[in-house]
Amino acid sequence: MPVTVFGSVNADLTFPVPILPAPGHTVLGGAWRASPGGKGANQAVAAARDGAAVRFAGATGRDAMAATATAALRGARVDLSALVETEAPTGAACILVDEAGRNQIAVSPGANLLARAAQVPDLAAGEIVLMQMEVPAEEVATLVHRARAAGARPILNLAPAAPIDPAALRALDLLVVNEHEAAWLAARLGTAGTAPELHAALGIPVAVTLGERGAEAASPIGDWRIAALAAARVLDTTGAGDCWCGVLAAALSRGTPLEAAMHRAAAAASIAVSRPGAAEAMPTAAETGARLAA
């Protein structure tokens, strides 16, 4: 089945720095670079490079940054027929990456705030619909309900953590959060931020990524905990979570069970963190397969 991604697309401006600055602190770094990014676009590229047929719905401006923002999508042959141009500026992110690969990120959403669920074409039964929270929450909720009504499989990466219609959360086929997003959501649900507790509170499958400690998931058919795969070196963690989500969606679209899909996502993410950038760091299916085999 195909994968439809509804989400953000940005131009990333990345600055390598020796240390991440504290408030009021100026740090001199290396040469900056412009590259494609945005959680939606990153995940779409990750899914496409893992072999899925992907279409992307989002919004850019009619400016010079749009070409940078969409370069990886075009390179991965993602269907962009549902991408619209607006009068707002293309979304942009300023990313600082230190020598340990840690990052600080500031995002200007720009045209992403004009993305609409109505841009997404008709959905097929069983189709994966992958979403994030860098576009308007009400549009995400609308698409969740529409996907559920069509028999598609809505997956939400609640990143960055933000309020959304509780009924939309409970209509998901899968919720993906990291530790911080899990804690944020758990505080609002009055529960703990583990996958089993969130699953019990929402009644849907939940996956929680745990960084170097791997990931856990809970669903009606069981709970799983998988280990992370150590990277040869950690160069840049930007987009690692997006890689995990995109490859997970691609695997699920091929009928792979959730636990096995999580293992594949972990392998892909271990490759992505060893490379600079976000969308451009996503591995191919062959690279991920070789990492799993090793």
Disulfide bonds with the S-S distance in Angstrom:
none
